[in-house]
Structures are given as C-alpha cells and as structure tokens.
Amino acid sequence: MLLLTYMEELEKELSSLQEYYLTHEKPENKRDPEFFAFVKEQTEPIFIKVDKWYEEALVFVKNRDVQVHPQQIESTEENIKLLLLHSYYIDVRKKRYMELYQSVLYVFDLLKNDISL
C-alpha cells in the first residue's frame, strides 16, 4: 500500500533529521542565503513526500472506519513540516522537538494499525 511506503520513507527521513538536530549547532546567521539554499535543497524532496503522504492519508481516513481522524492527519502534516525546519534551524528546545517527533510517530503507528485491520 502506497500510504505505508510513504510512512516508512518519512520515518527514515525524520530519523535522519533528528540525528542532524541532535548533532549540529544553530546556524550563525539564520538569514544566510547559502544556508537557506542548503536547507531548501535538503528539504524540498521531503516536503514533496509529506504532501503525497498527506493526500493518501486523508483519503484513507475519510473512506474507512479508523482510529485516526482527518484533523490528526492535518496536525501531523504540520508537525512533520515543523520538524523539517526545526531540524536545520535548531530553533526549538529539545523537549519540544522530541514531542513533535513522538507525536508524528504515534499517528504513523495508529495508521499502521488501521491499515493492518
């Protein structure tokens, strides 16, 4: 199932992003055009995957009797995009970052359970 594939790919991406967040320092200048270009290059393919995941997930939860609600899909999409940016700009506390990360994985797990039913 395509939705499952997107989730697996995004989990790998998020794990890499988390590693980056934990091992890098804040950029010296957040407005640096070179840094912005680097972040855009790194995150653009992931943003595309997130959009595809979002479309698939929304269709999945709207067409079935599942644990996950459309609002959770919207929040998760938002959280993934926040993680993408926070991973490079390192502009939130670690606790907040980990809460976002765990929240995304939690919804992914719920979706996986619903898919396997």
C-alpha positions in Angstrom: 0.0 0.0 0.0 1.3 3.4 -1.0 0.5 5.1 2.3 2.6 2.6 4.2 5.5 3.2 1.8 5.3 6.9 2.4 5.2 6.5 6.1 8.3 4.2 6.1 10.2 6.6 3.9 9.2 9.6 6.1 10.2 7.7 9.3 13.7 7.2 7.8 13.8 10.9 6.8 12.7 12.0 10.3 15.2 9.8 11.9 18.0 11.4 9.8 16.6 14.8 10.6 16.5 14.1 14.3 20.2 13.0 14.1 21.0 16.3 12.4 19.2 18.3 15.0 21.0 16.5 17.8 24.5 16.7 16.3 24.6 20.2 14.8 24.7 23.7 16.3 22.4 26.5 15.5 23.3 28.3 12.3 25.3 31.5 13.0 23.0 33.5 10.7 19.5 32.2 10.0 19.2 34.7 7.1 22.3 33.5 5.3 21.2 32.9 1.7 23.7 30.0 1.3 22.2 28.3 4.4 18.7 28.9 3.2 19.6 27.3 -0.2 21.2 24.3 1.6 18.0 23.8 3.7 15.8 24.2 0.7 17.8 21.7 -1.3 17.8 19.2 1.6 14.1 19.5 2.5 12.3 20.0 -0.8 12.1 16.3 -1.7 10.9 15.6 1.8 8.2 18.3 1.6 7.0 16.6 -1.6 6.8 13.2 0.2 4.9 14.8 3.0 2.4 16.3 0.6 1.9 12.9 -1.1 1.6 11.2 2.3 -1.0 13.8 3.4 -3.1 13.2 0.3 -3.0 9.4 0.7 -3.6 9.5 4.5 -6.6 11.9 4.2 -8.3 9.6 1.6 -7.6 6.6 3.8 -9.1 8.0 7.0 -12.1 9.6 5.2 -13.1 6.4 3.5 -12.8 4.0 6.4 -13.8 3.5 10.0 -10.4 4.1 11.6 -8.9 5.4 14.8 -7.2 8.4 13.1 -9.3 11.5 12.3 -8.7 13.9 9.4 -7.8 16.6 11.9 -5.0 14.3 13.2 -3.7 13.9 9.7 -3.6 17.7 9.2 -1.8 18.2 12.5 0.7 15.5 11.7 1.4 17.1 8.3 2.0 20.4 10.1 4.2 18.7 12.7 6.4 17.0 10.1 6.9 20.3 8.3 7.8 22.0 11.5 10.3 19.2 12.2 11.9 19.7 8.8 12.6 23.3 9.5 13.5 22.9 13.2 16.0 20.2 12.3 18.1 22.7 10.4 17.4 26.0 12.1 17.6 24.3 15.6 15.3 27.0 17.0 13.2 25.0 19.5 14.1 23.3 22.7 14.9 19.6 22.6 11.9 18.8 24.6 9.5 20.4 22.1 11.3 18.9 19.2 11.0 15.4 20.7 7.3 16.0 21.5 6.7 16.8 17.8 8.7 13.8 16.7 6.9 11.4 19.0 3.5 12.8 18.0 4.2 12.1 14.3 5.4 8.6 15.1 2.3 8.0 17.2 -0.1 8.9 14.4 2.0 6.8 12.0 1.6 3.8 14.4 -2.1 4.4 14.6 -2.4 4.4 10.8 -0.3 1.3 10.5 -2.7 -0.5 12.9 -5.6 0.7 10.9 -4.0 -0.5 7.6 -3.4 -3.9 9.0 -7.0 -4.4 10.1 
